Amino acid sequence: MTQTLYAQDEAGNRHRVIQRLEAGKQGEDHGAARFVYTLSDGTPVRRVDNDTFQIISTGAYITAVQD
């Protein structure tokens, strides 16, 4: 399952955040599936809360927006 979300940084730049449901690996989290987030270019993103993501490589926060 894949979903596209949209977010914006403090400078007003818009980003596409891809949410994927990834099957759990044996021995990690007891094999439970989890959501994985990346920007559209593949850059890893961490979901902080319902409205906020953090770009892992830069530490920058981006805020969810409606398309």
N, CA, C and O of each residue as an XYZ file, in Angstrom:
268
protein
N       0.845     -1.176      0.000
C       0.000      0.000      0.000
C       0.892      1.242      0.000
O       1.805      1.359      0.818
N       0.627      2.147     -0.904
C       1.391      3.389     -1.014
C       0.432      4.568     -1.052
O      -0.622      4.508     -1.684
N       0.812      5.642     -0.364
C       0.009      6.858     -0.355
C       0.948      8.044     -0.507
O       2.054      8.037      0.033
N       0.513      9.061     -1.238
C       1.295     10.282     -1.391
C       0.707     11.372     -0.512
O      -0.485     11.671     -0.583
N       1.562     11.961      0.319
C       1.180     13.065      1.189
C       1.968     14.295      0.745
O       2.992     14.160      0.074
N       1.519     15.460      1.100
C       2.212     16.687      0.711
C       2.600     17.465      1.962
O       1.854     17.511      2.941
N       3.780     18.073      1.911
C       4.283     18.839      3.048
C       5.039     20.052      2.535
O       5.415     20.120      1.365
N       5.255     21.007      3.427
C       5.909     22.265      3.061
C       6.936     22.625      4.123
O       6.703     22.434      5.316
N       8.087     23.152      3.674
C       9.107     23.587      4.629
C       8.897     25.057      4.979
O       7.983     25.702      4.465
N       9.756     25.584      5.862
C       9.596     26.965      6.329
C       9.752     27.989      5.217
O       9.207     29.089      5.308
N      10.501     27.637      4.156
C      10.712     28.552      3.041
C       9.564     28.512      2.031
O       9.561     29.269      1.060
N       8.587     27.627      2.263
C       7.447     27.531      1.359
C       7.607     26.498      0.260
O       6.718     26.351     -0.579
N       8.732     25.772      0.247
C       8.946     24.726     -0.753
C       8.068     23.524     -0.431
O       8.004     23.075      0.713
N       7.389     23.008     -1.461
C       6.506     21.860     -1.263
C       7.269     20.566     -1.546
O       8.140     20.513     -2.414
N       6.920     19.536     -0.795
C       7.551     18.226     -0.924
C       6.465     17.160     -1.002
O       5.417     17.269     -0.364
N       6.738     16.123     -1.801
C       5.860     14.952     -1.812
C       6.462     13.921     -0.875
O       7.633     13.564     -1.007
N       5.674     13.447      0.060
C       6.102     12.418      1.001
C       5.368     11.128      0.628
O       4.139     11.088      0.571
N       6.142     10.090      0.379
C       5.572      8.798      0.013
C       5.499      7.932      1.267
O       6.502      7.716      1.947
N       4.302      7.443      1.559
C       4.082      6.559      2.703
C       3.874      5.151      2.164
O       2.973      4.912      1.359
N       4.721      4.213      2.615
C       4.606      2.818      2.181
C       4.432      1.919      3.400
O       5.016      2.162      4.456
N       3.632      0.893      3.240
C       3.495     -0.117      4.275
C       4.515     -1.202      3.959
O       4.437     -1.853      2.917
N       5.470     -1.392      4.862
C       6.565     -2.333      4.638
C       6.395     -3.523      5.573
O       6.139     -3.360      6.766
N       6.541     -4.715      5.017
C       6.452     -5.926      5.833
C       7.588     -5.954      6.833
O       8.718     -5.580      6.517
N       7.287     -6.393      8.022
C       8.302     -6.488      9.061
C       9.307     -7.580      8.747
O       8.988     -8.566      8.081
N      10.521     -7.393      9.233
C      11.573     -8.384      9.032
C      11.584     -9.337     10.211
O      11.251     -8.962     11.336
N      11.963    -10.548      9.944
C      12.055    -11.561     10.991
C      12.996    -11.078     12.096
O      14.130    -10.691     11.812
N      12.552    -11.095     13.314
C      13.390    -10.684     14.436
C      13.288     -9.211     14.787
O      13.757     -8.812     15.852
N      12.697     -8.391     13.938
C      12.520     -6.963     14.209
C      11.044     -6.692     14.456
O      10.205     -7.009     13.613
N      10.724     -6.115     15.592
C       9.335     -5.786     15.935
C       8.402     -6.977     15.758
O       7.224     -6.812     15.440
N       8.930     -8.163     15.964
C       8.138     -9.388     15.896
C       7.474     -9.571     14.536
O       6.412    -10.187     14.445
N       8.084     -9.046     13.487
C       7.555     -9.218     12.138
C       6.379     -8.335     11.797
O       5.736     -8.547     10.769
N       6.071     -7.340     12.633
C       4.929     -6.459     12.390
C       5.215     -5.507     11.227
O       6.327     -4.997     11.089
N       4.203     -5.278     10.398
C       4.333     -4.317      9.302
C       4.423     -2.912      9.883
O       3.912     -2.649     10.972
N       5.081     -2.004      9.146
C       5.210     -0.621      9.626
C       5.193      0.324      8.433
O       5.484     -0.068      7.303
N       4.845      1.574      8.709
C       4.887      2.590      7.669
C       6.305      3.121      7.532
O       6.991      3.348      8.529
N       6.738      3.317      6.297
C       8.043      3.888      5.980
C       7.773      5.129      5.134
O       6.929      5.099      4.238
N       8.484      6.218      5.415
C       8.266      7.487      4.724
C       9.539      7.919      4.012
O      10.633      7.834      4.569
N       9.387      8.388      2.766
C      10.491      8.966      2.007
C       9.957     10.151      1.213
O       8.758     10.248      0.952
N      10.861     11.051      0.831
C      10.479     12.075     -0.138
C      10.386     11.402     -1.495
O      10.815     10.258     -1.646
N       9.839     12.084     -2.475
C       9.669     11.492     -3.798
C      11.000     11.122     -4.448
O      11.024     10.297     -5.361
N      12.125     11.723     -3.990
C      13.441     11.373     -4.547
C      14.110     10.230     -3.779
O      15.245      9.861     -4.079
N      13.403      9.667     -2.781
C      13.932      8.543     -2.021
C      14.586      8.918     -0.707
O      14.988      8.034      0.049
N      14.705     10.214     -0.412
C      15.310     10.662      0.843
C      14.458     10.196      2.025
O      13.254     10.450      2.042
N      15.054      9.518      3.014
C      14.285      9.046      4.169
C      13.724     10.190      5.017
O      14.380     11.209      5.235
N      12.500      9.989      5.481
C      11.785     10.971      6.291
C      11.205     10.237      7.497
O      10.781      9.087      7.389
N      11.191     10.906      8.637
C      10.612     10.357      9.864
C       9.332     11.122     10.176
O       9.309     12.352     10.137
N       8.273     10.388     10.484
C       7.029     11.053     10.880
C       7.117     11.389     12.360
O       7.301     10.504     13.196
N       6.986     12.673     12.680
C       7.091     13.147     14.057
C       5.726     13.078     14.735
O       5.601     12.567     15.847
N       4.711     13.596     14.057
C       3.336     13.548     14.550
C       2.409     13.618     13.343
O       2.864     13.477     12.208
N       1.127     13.831     13.570
C       0.155     13.835     12.470
C       0.461     14.863     11.387
O       0.161     14.631     10.216
N       1.049     15.986     11.758
C       1.258     17.085     10.822
C       2.714     17.371     10.491
O       2.988     18.253      9.676
N       3.652     16.660     11.091
C       5.060     17.025     10.961
C       5.920     15.830     10.565
O       5.751     14.721     11.072
N       6.850     16.088      9.642
C       7.850     15.105      9.232
C       9.219     15.722      9.429
O       9.356     16.945      9.447
N      10.239     14.879      9.579
C      11.615     15.357      9.672
C      12.431     14.662      8.597
O      12.421     13.435      8.493
N      13.145     15.459      7.791
C      14.034     14.910      6.773
C      15.286     14.428      7.509
O      15.995     15.229      8.118
N      15.556     13.136      7.454
C      16.614     12.527      8.254
C      17.982     13.137      7.954
O      18.735     13.434      8.881
N      18.314     13.327      6.692
C      19.669     13.772      6.320
C      19.983     15.200      6.732
O      21.146     15.534      6.955
N      18.961     16.052      6.838
C      19.210     17.454      7.153
C      18.699     17.870      8.522
O      19.139     18.878      9.075
N      17.765     17.089      9.072
C      17.138     17.445     10.335
C      16.015     18.462     10.176
O      15.380     18.841     11.160
N      15.765     18.909      8.948
C      14.738     19.921      8.691
C      13.343     19.335      8.906
O      13.087     18.170      8.600
N      12.455     20.162      9.436
C      11.063     19.764      9.644
C      10.209     20.302      8.512
O      10.408     21.423      8.044
N       9.251     19.487      8.075
C       8.287     19.916      7.069
C       6.891     19.601      7.620
O       6.700     18.638      8.363
N       5.939     20.427      7.240
C       4.592     20.343      7.787
C       3.613     19.888      6.712
O       3.641     20.384      5.586
N       2.755     18.949      7.063
C       1.750     18.434      6.125
C       0.812     19.553      5.680
O       0.412     20.401      6.478
N       0.470     19.540      4.399
C      -0.486     20.495      3.825
C      -1.477     19.735      2.975
O      -1.196     18.624      2.527
N      -2.629     20.325      2.753
C      -3.627     19.743      1.860
C      -3.281     20.111      0.423
O      -2.877     21.241      0.148
N      -3.438     19.167     -0.483
C      -3.139     19.434     -1.894
C      -4.278     20.160     -2.555
O      -4.206     20.469     -3.744
